[in-house]
Amino acid sequence: MTRAQAIDQFENFIMPGIRVIEATQGGGEDNPRRCEAWNNWTDALCKDGCISDWQYANWSHPPSCD
């Protein structure tokens, strides 16, 4: 899996749920929550063998986490 594919899946499947949580808790962006979700996402991809240890260790957070 490429970084672009991982970000695309994160944006389409993980971020909608995070945005719902953010909206119910005051509406502001919660960047620590977003970063944690990205870290959990890439950890799961690595453990499932979808990305390498190198990719997991070296990929930065996507723009939606900044």
Contacts in CASP RR format, 6 or more apart in sequence:
PFRMAT RR
TARGET T0000
AUTHOR 0000-0000-0000
METHOD contacts of the structure
MODEL  1
MTRAQAIDQFENFIMPGIRVIEATQGGGEDNPRRCEAWNNWTDALCKDGC
ISDWQYANWSHPPSCD
1 45 0 8 1.000
1 50 0 8 1.000
1 51 0 8 1.000
1 55 0 8 1.000
3 55 0 8 1.000
3 59 0 8 1.000
6 41 0 8 1.000
6 42 0 8 1.000
6 45 0 8 1.000
6 50 0 8 1.000
6 51 0 8 1.000
6 59 0 8 1.000
7 62 0 8 1.000
9 41 0 8 1.000
10 37 0 8 1.000
10 38 0 8 1.000
10 41 0 8 1.000
10 62 0 8 1.000
10 64 0 8 1.000
11 62 0 8 1.000
11 64 0 8 1.000
14 37 0 8 1.000
14 38 0 8 1.000
14 41 0 8 1.000
15 34 0 8 1.000
15 37 0 8 1.000
15 64 0 8 1.000
18 30 0 8 1.000
18 33 0 8 1.000
18 34 0 8 1.000
18 37 0 8 1.000
21 30 0 8 1.000
21 33 0 8 1.000
22 28 0 8 1.000
22 29 0 8 1.000
22 30 0 8 1.000
22 33 0 8 1.000
31 65 0 8 1.000
31 66 0 8 1.000
34 61 0 8 1.000
34 64 0 8 1.000
34 65 0 8 1.000
35 61 0 8 1.000
35 65 0 8 1.000
37 65 0 8 1.000
38 61 0 8 1.000
38 62 0 8 1.000
38 65 0 8 1.000
42 51 0 8 1.000
42 55 0 8 1.000
42 56 0 8 1.000
42 59 0 8 1.000
43 56 0 8 1.000
45 51 0 8 1.000
45 56 0 8 1.000
46 52 0 8 1.000
46 53 0 8 1.000
46 55 0 8 1.000
46 56 0 8 1.000
51 59 0 8 1.000
END
